[in-house]
Amino acid sequence: MELGKGFIMKARVLLSLAVLSLIVSSPTGLGAWGVGNVTEHSYIYLSGYIDEMKIYQTDKGFTGQKLVVGTRGSGVVDKRQTAYVDESEMYFNEWGFFKYQPYKSEATESDLRNALCAKNYRIGTVISESYTGIEYLIKDTTIFQNDNVSVYQVASHGRGTARLGALVKDGPTGVTVMSYGGTYIGDFNIRQEIGSGSQLYLPCP
């Protein structure tokens, strides 16, 4: 017995309606499809001047968990940070060595610069990096994006001014899970890995 085209079309419509009904009637609704988590690993070595701040939160306003961490000033900075944030919990670790020493930015005639900005509108992530007044720069940036995850890996070593920034939201209109901005002047070695998406864990040491 062959099934007609009309029967197949009705079956497809009924199946689509059944799936939609299951999503809407589930206790978590569409929220179960959320992408609001962040996994981050970073390493910074700098001899010069640093101005950096990171903000993490699990919810808006006076709810959930919040964390703010920053470093500003001149000297030698050698630090590692690891963070994991989702809708219900937060983990953060910072190891660092900080030593003050005066730093005076030397005027440079270099007009060499480099910049990159990547956005994932589906997930709600933005990352940018720019380098100006470059005396030398060795960099390796890798980006992977699709409708489920965003992974950014930045590795740069050089002398000049480096600026990095990131914004991660729980979807395009959701809560801002992470915001980050950093300016690094002098001799720098930067490793930054940021991932967001459903059940994403970066395989980093």
Sequence and secondary structure as in RCSB ss.txt:
>XXXX:A:sequence
MELGKGFIMKARVLLSLAVLSLIVSSPTGLGAWGVGNVTEHSYIYLSGYIDEMKIYQTDKGFTGQKLVVGTRGSG
VVDKRQTAYVDESEMYFNEWGFFKYQPYKSEATESDLRNALCAKNYRIGTVISESYTGIEYLIKDTTIFQNDNVS
VYQVASHGRGTARLGALVKDGPTGVTVMSYGGTYIGDFNIRQEIGSGSQLYLPCP
>XXXX:A:secstr
    HHHHHHHHHHHHHHHHHHHHHSTTGGGGG    EEEEEEEEEEEEEEEEEEEESSSTTSS EEEEEEEEEE
EEEEEEEEEE SS EEEEEEEEEEE             EEEEEEETTTTEEEEEEEEEEEEEEEEEEEEE SSEE
EEEEEEEEEEEEEEEEEEESSTTS EEEEEEEEEEEEEEEEEEEEEETT      
